[in-house]
């Protein structure tokens, strides 16, 4: 009897060994994670920005203040009331703009080289201050003129009866008028009466004019007669 039991036990062990092993439960499948774009902060820092929004930089070149509006393929240089378009050209360093007509701007960091009409201004540095011409245009001034010895300037607004403001004799005297009258005939300009009762007349001639002190080139010459005292200088229309 014991022999029979032993035989059955041996047969049970053999049968159990012959059964296939039960595989372990497979882990649940993890759905793939959809790829997400990198945040802006993770992009390469030297990736060039798309130049859709223009930048305006100001440069101090000796006594000359100028501004450059940088666009995609060119720079709009504003100097002495004139706008000059300078196409972008290849440069080993910095950014260079040149119209091939003696006008160029090369900027590299806080330094720049400016050439106007073949004359080079080497000591140019970045400035936080806009030129008085750019500032006047931003304020809606239609015409501006300056002169020297003694130093003076005049600003005329826009419209049929524009206002006028002038500072004469290095700022020691001011002239203001709220209603100018255009000059008649072939002469271009305005006449009026200042708030202090002084009569004046501003004569404008659209011929090239150069400032003897700064060497700046303008599109017009100007003469301001205040009680028959002449102030001669150069100027520009800012919205022509």
Long-range contacts (C-beta under 8 A, 24 or more apart in sequence): 57-107, 57-126, 58-126, 58-127, 58-128, 58-129, 58-130, 58-131, 58-134, 59-107, 59-112, 59-114, 59-124, 59-125, 59-126, 59-127, 60-124, 60-125, 60-126, 60-127, 60-129, 61-112, 61-114, 61-121, 61-123, 61-124, 62-121, 62-123, 63-214, 64-114, 64-121, 64-214, 64-216, 65-127, 65-129, 65-130, 65-131, 65-132, 66-114, 66-131, 67-130, 67-131, 67-134, 68-97, 68-105, 68-107, 70-95, 75-105, 77-103, 77-105, 78-131, 78-133, 78-134, 78-137, 79-116, 79-131, 79-133, 79-216, 80-133, 80-216, 80-217, 80-218, 80-234, 80-236, 81-133, 81-144, 81-218, 81-219, 81-235, 81-236, 81-237, 81-238, 82-217, 82-218, 82-219, 82-236, 84-116, 116-217, 117-217, 119-215, 133-236, 133-238, 136-238, 137-238, 137-239, 141-238, 142-237, 142-238, 142-239, 143-204, 143-235, 143-236, 143-237, 143-238, 144-235, 144-236, 144-238, 145-202, 145-204, 145-220, 145-222, 145-224, 145-233, 145-234, 145-235, 145-236, 146-211, 146-233, 146-234, 146-235, 147-222, 147-224, 147-231, 147-232, 147-233, 147-234, 148-211, 148-212, 148-213, 148-233, 149-213, 150-231, 152-224, 152-231, 152-233, 153-233, 154-202, 154-222, 154-224, 154-231, 154-235, 156-180, 156-190, 156-202, 158-239, 162-190, 164-190, 164-192, 164-200, 164-202, 166-200, 166-224, 166-226, 168-226, 168-231, 175-200, 175-226, 189-222, 198-226, 198-227, 199-227, 200-224, 200-225, 200-226, 200-227, 201-225, 204-235, 209-233, 209-234, 209-235, 210-234
